[in-house]
Amino acid sequence: MAYFCHPHERFQGLQASAAAHSELLSASLDDTTNAMKLVQAQLVTLLAQAE
């Protein structure tokens, strides 16, 4: 027998899932931003040494 939940329960489940995905994406974006800042700092150092 299939389980059918009320629309409100379904919405709450989707809302929780969206929040979890949002947290993962936010962490991933933060990691990417930090990596880009590191690369930029390394490039500045290399360019300064080349002059």
N, CA, C and O of each residue as an XYZ file, in Angstrom:
204
protein
N       0.839     -1.171      0.000
C       0.000      0.000      0.000
C       0.888      1.239      0.000
O       1.848      1.321      0.766
N       0.573      2.174     -0.836
C       1.356      3.402     -0.943
C       0.999      4.356      0.187
O      -0.142      4.405      0.647
N       1.996      5.108      0.619
C       1.775      6.090      1.677
C       1.576      7.454      1.031
O       2.425      7.926      0.273
N       0.472      8.067      1.332
C       0.191      9.407      0.817
C       0.174     10.376      1.972
O      -0.577     10.182      2.928
N       0.982     11.412      1.908
C       1.021     12.387      2.984
C       0.192     13.601      2.590
O      -0.105     13.831      1.418
N      -0.159     14.345      3.581
C      -0.917     15.569      3.346
C      -0.038     16.583      2.622
O       1.184     16.552      2.772
N      -0.634     17.476      1.843
C       0.161     18.482      1.119
C       1.063     19.294      2.040
O       2.185     19.639      1.668
N       0.576     19.599      3.241
C       1.403     20.387      4.165
C       2.641     19.604      4.601
O       3.728     20.171      4.712
N       2.480     18.310      4.847
C       3.627     17.477      5.218
C       4.608     17.389      4.057
O       5.823     17.425      4.255
N       4.083     17.275      2.869
C       4.938     17.216      1.674
C       5.720     18.521      1.528
O       6.917     18.516      1.240
N       5.022     19.635      1.734
C       5.672     20.942      1.647
C       6.772     21.068      2.693
O       7.859     21.559      2.391
N       6.502     20.632      3.913
C       7.516     20.711      4.969
C       8.732     19.869      4.620
O       9.862     20.273      4.895
N       8.519     18.715      4.025
C       9.630     17.872      3.596
C      10.452     18.535      2.508
O      11.683     18.506      2.543
N       9.773     19.132      1.544
C      10.477     19.837      0.473
C      11.230     21.046      1.009
O      12.340     21.345      0.569
N      10.618     21.732      1.960
C      11.258     22.900      2.562
C      12.538     22.490      3.293
O      13.564     23.159      3.174
N      12.476     21.396      4.044
C      13.655     20.908      4.762
C      14.744     20.477      3.782
O      15.926     20.742      3.999
N      14.336     19.815      2.707
C      15.295     19.373      1.701
C      15.964     20.570      1.024
O      17.174     20.562      0.798
N      15.182     21.592      0.703
C      15.732     22.791      0.079
C      16.713     23.488      1.016
O      17.745     23.988      0.568
N      16.405     23.524      2.298
C      17.306     24.151      3.271
C      18.631     23.390      3.342
O      19.699     23.998      3.408
N      18.554     22.075      3.329
C      19.776     21.262      3.377
C      20.626     21.493      2.132
O      21.844     21.642      2.229
N      19.991     21.524      0.967
C      20.732     21.779     -0.276
C      21.331     23.181     -0.268
O      22.446     23.388     -0.747
N      20.603     24.123      0.265
C      21.096     25.499      0.332
C      22.353     25.579      1.178
O      23.304     26.275      0.823
N      22.359     24.867      2.298
C      23.548     24.860      3.162
C      24.741     24.257      2.437
O      25.854     24.774      2.534
N      24.517     23.171      1.715
C      25.612     22.532      0.971
C      26.143     23.457     -0.113
O      27.355     23.575     -0.291
N      25.239     24.115     -0.841
C      25.675     25.036     -1.892
C      26.425     26.221     -1.316
O      27.413     26.681     -1.890
N      25.957     26.709     -0.191
C      26.618     27.848      0.444
C      28.044     27.484      0.849
O      28.977     28.256      0.630
N      28.201     26.308      1.436
C      29.536     25.860      1.835
C      30.425     25.695      0.609
O      31.601     26.061      0.635
N      29.865     25.146     -0.464
C      30.632     24.958     -1.691
C      31.045     26.295     -2.293
O      32.172     26.446     -2.764
N      30.136     27.262     -2.277
C      30.465     28.593     -2.801
C      31.530     29.263     -1.949
O      32.421     29.927     -2.478
N      31.448     29.095     -0.633
C      32.467     29.657      0.256
C      33.833     29.045     -0.040
O      34.841     29.750     -0.081
N      33.858     27.729     -0.244
C      35.117     27.056     -0.571
C      35.685     27.583     -1.889
O      36.887     27.827     -2.001
N      34.819     27.754     -2.879
C      35.250     28.255     -4.177
C      35.792     29.670     -4.057
O      36.835     29.989     -4.628
N      35.089     30.516     -3.319
C      35.532     31.895     -3.120
C      36.887     31.933     -2.438
O      37.765     32.695     -2.843
N      37.065     31.124     -1.413
C      38.352     31.086     -0.711
C      39.465     30.578     -1.615
O      40.588     31.078     -1.552
N      39.171     29.599     -2.448
C      40.177     29.089     -3.388
C      40.577     30.163     -4.391
O      41.755     30.305     -4.717
N      39.596     30.921     -4.880
C      39.901     31.989     -5.831
C      40.738     33.090     -5.177
O      41.626     33.652     -5.819
N      40.470     33.398     -3.930
C      41.262     34.402     -3.208
C      42.700     33.925     -3.048
O      43.637     34.712     -3.177
N      42.873     32.641     -2.769
C      44.216     32.077     -2.631
C      44.965     32.162     -3.960
O      46.131     32.555     -3.992
N      44.305     31.798     -5.043
C      44.936     31.859     -6.366
C      45.315     33.301     -6.699
O      46.397     33.555     -7.228
N      44.430     34.235     -6.391
C      44.728     35.645     -6.660
C      45.966     36.097     -5.877
O      46.823     36.796     -6.418
N      46.054     35.699     -4.616
C      47.211     36.074     -3.803
C      48.490     35.460     -4.369
O      49.540     36.103     -4.380
N      48.399     34.225     -4.834
C      49.567     33.566     -5.411
C      49.993     34.256     -6.704
O      51.186     34.420     -6.956
N      49.020     34.661     -7.524
C      49.348     35.369     -8.764
C      50.012     36.720     -8.481
O      50.972     37.098     -9.153
N      49.502     37.433     -7.497
C      50.100     38.732     -7.118
C      51.544     38.518     -6.709
O      52.417     39.294     -7.099
N      51.811     37.480     -5.930
C      53.170     37.193     -5.482
C      54.069     36.848     -6.667
O      55.194     37.339     -6.760
N      53.577     36.007     -7.565
C      54.374     35.629     -8.736
C      54.664     36.834     -9.635
O      55.780     36.998    -10.129
N      53.650     37.669     -9.840
C      53.861     38.856    -10.678
C      54.830     39.839    -10.037
O      55.614     40.479    -10.737
N      54.786     39.964     -8.732
C      55.713     40.849     -8.031
C      57.149     40.326     -8.144
O      58.090     41.113     -8.251
N      57.314     39.021     -8.119
C      58.649     38.430     -8.226
C      59.187     38.559     -9.652
O      60.400     38.632     -9.851
N      58.300     38.587    -10.637
C      58.727     38.651    -12.037
C      59.224     40.045    -12.418
O      59.964     40.198    -13.391
N      58.826     41.044    -11.666
C      59.222     42.426    -12.022
C      60.633     42.735    -11.662
O      61.101     43.849    -11.899
